[in-house]
Amino acid sequence: MSILEWAAHFKNIRCLLLFDPESPPAEEAIGWIVKKHRWRQVGIGESLVDLHPRFKDHPFVPLAYPSQEIKGVVKGLAEGSPLWLLESVALALCYSAPLLCFEREVFDALGPLLTWVLRAADVPEAEEIRHLRISGYVPVDFFPQVKESFLALKEGGEALEKLIERRKEAAERDGRKRFWRLKERPEAPPFVGYLDLLPPLARERERIVPFLEEETVGLLLSITAALHFWPPPWGRPKGEGG
């Protein structure tokens, strides 16, 4: 992929649709996404585009890895999580976008990559859309930390471990401030979580070291958000929240 192809979509994606390829989104889900994103793009992992004919038309956009080195890093992590999941998270980071899912099992599969989660219920559809937009600024606002994280990952050692802990604390502070409108309810389904690939990359550092000579790998080192809309907004009575 050329840098111009990547730049054409960077920060121009409203969200990346996250789903298990063995259970593609229902027609109702696709119809809702099309209706709510007439003027913005919704990313689909390149390997998932053929799972539904609508994925080749607006607002859906197939997303590819900006470099082969990023692809190699993601495959190096695949023993810990499903490849489709890692690909989606990696592409969301590469294009500075949040992820959106409608299945609890899919959100739960993100568990090893989550650094902070907020649970909320009865969120009206309009507020879901608002918070999807708000979440789009998460990877942008964390992007200034990418260089420090990339250099720490290359060096390894105690400094890397301390940085991981600082990022975890920063993610929680940011999330609580950014999503202050949401009333947290511990018994409710997860609504939003922050994703950080630095901890799993640090654990697999020896395996991915050959790819760290390529700076584009640093695109994986921001932090992004995943939103879980449940129950699905298209199946609720008008005005009812999740």
Secondary structure by P-SEA (a helix, b strand, c coil): ccaaaaaaccccccbbbbbcccccccaaaaaaaaaacccbbbbccccccccccccccccbbbbccccaaaaaaaaaacccccaaaaaaaaaaaaabbbbbbccaaaaaaacccccbbbbbccccaaaaaaaaaaacccccccccaaaaaaaaaaaccaaaaaaaaaaaaaaaaaaaaaaccbbbbccccccbbbbbaaaaaaaacccccccccccccccccccbbbbbbccccccccccccc
